[in-house]
Amino acid sequence: MLTLLKESKVLDMIKNLARIIPQKDSRVFWLSFFLCLFFCGLILFVVSPITGLSKNFGADNDGYIQLARSIVKGDGYVFEQGGPKVFHRPPLYPVFLLPAAIFPENLQRYIIVILQSVLVGFVGMFIFKMAKKLYNQNVAVIALVLFLVNPWVYWNAKNPMTPILQMFLYLIFSYLAMIELSGQTDSRPLRQGLIIGVAGAALSLTHAAMLPVVLMFIAVLFVISFFKHRKNLLKPFIAVITLICFIAPWTYRNWTAFGEFLPVSGGGGLAYFNGNVHWDFVEDQPQKRGESYIDASLRVMGIDGTEKTVTHWKGFRKIEDENLANEKMTEHIKNHPELFIKKAVFNAVEYYFPVFTKHFLAVKSVTVEQWALSIFHLFLWILTVIGVLYYWRSSILLLAGIFFYSIWYFPFATFIGHSLYTMGTIPFLCILAASGLVCFFKEKQYAH
């Protein structure tokens, strides 16, 4: 009786929550937008003065705001005037930051918060739309709440880093993919192919790891069209041509500047060895205490120099070092396939649960943030498993969205803080977890 009473109270709470949350997509956007503004402001004006955190962008950001400032000043695609041309940072995010870069530096963070709050507004709206389409209104409401209570959304939204834009673009691309793969196809293949191609190009130009995701989806779309809907074969052809047309100018820039075929950006080899030295079972002499992971990577690759002399904003200064790192990476994978697989599996665990991997680290340490990340993600994944067991057919596309996003990071470095590399999968995880919560409280009758 007590259990039934508790479940009834929880159900009443969920229903009351559903009344509070706006039921229209546009209102969901504004709710998500203003909450992001509020919590980012709370971090900047309350948490930061008390703790000393996030007083400035710091040396640990990825240099995107520096690139935007250089573009505004007319210095080119460099981190500072007279610096080497950059090949390890793709262009779309610095372009996105241009409206902030035109303001004085002491105002730029606040403009970035506004810009990225707009993106969070759209992400909240798409989570709501996708959950409602795959499940129902109750799941959509809970998924939105799970997303909006995630503190790392706001921590990332205040920083000039790519995860918010990448999450937004991946969600749009995945929404288009969901429509296509579920058979809810548009009768205008030319129009739809253009939209898919533009969305894929934008996603790829935000992070190079997304290019294979986009190509994979277009390939799947081609196969489905060939065997089931041949009248839609024009769609994947238009999508891939559009993708090439939008990426080609940047690829040409890389070719003329560096004499190398870099469709989007470099950095893969260095990121691969950054991941290697993180573990105590891949390299014979991994990272040592007091040594930066980049210095450790340079050491095991046999590249002379240090992080300060060879790299700049976490990427190589010279294309020759980039090429050598890529050759070393290919050689390492060929010679140690078992270590490659083992590393990818451990990275997959650490991706969401960093505290579970402490025993296997080269430098053993666990932070409060890593504990918080692990607990929060564990909560979402437990509910996700429940939801998948009940609603397998509705969950397949969301699981695929998580897998195809994250698999391209597994061979590389996964220890970056603030949930950077998990952020693109969080919308799908929130929807799946919401379906599990509905199941858990015996709300199966609401599902399709």
Steps between C-alpha positions, in 0.01 A plus 500: 500500500782738592675425171184571301455825688855607421457414132174695491675805646777475243248469218315804632831688510575405137152611392540831687837544334337441162262786576789735585713417196376680186322271258596692184840472333549877490440532873738213570762699308450808716503300822830332406647830379419698816607218734835488323539877535407479868733216597791635296449833674492320836834335421662821379367742762466277809700177470802656330556784754461256792715216364735684264401270215438629146630850557626493144520257208840382616776313320301176497243595239559381144582835341176549311439849639859592413434390141180707490687805630770457236239476224331819622838680508581382147799292611373180335433155644767521770496508879691827511642753257800354319436150635500183285193415295273263692401159367377316812192715566203488255349834397129502583520564873743795468259643241213445745699702757555798269204699644665471843851574372404844369430616857767596756653195666342574839153467340565199278411235756153650549435508124612137479252411774218663304599329174531157660182547703320534167649164398393344831150633434488319168651184650228494767237547229638216285524267800134572570399447133701181460377345826139583417535352151663176621308460828245746640448829680594364846833367379564831320442698820725277713774494233500879490524519881790250507681711243438829678619372841836398350748753645763429233272645235537841662867457588572439131262770381708771666827386338631554144507124432322296233275251692185716504515580128598142422213365710256735325616406149516129576147512638372669184681251278374209710144634486522499121650151513221378727237628256672328207577168667155471657340524156345844556667618182450830324347479151750764379836319487687800358397725787559235765837403353611864512394533864679178602813606311510848658438362850769236448752752370440734794544212744819383328650850496444523875697186584690268266378190688151573371592464132496116509166514685350708221648283225376186674144629521497605135631153406221336702248730336633397158468128582144541631401704197657249261320198644171653618433842347696538176304812414682663794851415375539865404494593869834345611669618178387859560601470868854384425548757219378776736732371772799505264415848370490649850813324628708536182601867549650421841667185366649710219625755753676223692652363179637837386621597848662171603523283188298226673154354446318598820125495431422672831788509748796312639593404854406132488846357561573721798156433652558126452825503699351737757255218564775236502711663771191548717489124572763283668461204261552650151846663495809364676561841658167684524437840657693570819377701795575867442531448123239637259326243283625680186861485622451128570356450150792678335741285700346166399470612137866602494427860399764742630366793697241577764138609510614865502742468208328249270127560555275802526151491651525118520593443137821483299653815362654320201328271253810277498442409864134436422595259223752320722241462778248354254760254369585396856130455576446275197809299590389462861152375404646246254757371750273499807140426392424335836608813689298715263186299576571493873558875507178568307301290749652679798444836332135406449465445875688815596297699251209492747643354823852638556520391866467133400831505313733642768687171550608494133622860471865593450453789744241386752273780615128559537335839530169604652377588150580149377298353786209730417520414128509128574203510737290716268575286195442178695155626597420573134637169374309289755175664392607463137541123536149478644358709216678296233367173645141627484510702179766332290363606161473866597844492662705360210550832322595679822750228592645528150526877548706449816718228347584670170587825675721354770678218316721745311640632830581163656846457337609845617515701822183472709614659826412862414291657776156664520333216305635643174504174307173364637297815438389406149342179629322653801176595314450138390594368842249734665219377272585135564529561875164679497337199332653281770365722776152480349532121485631483853186665632271278298402761242526255210152582386621841382748355252412426143 
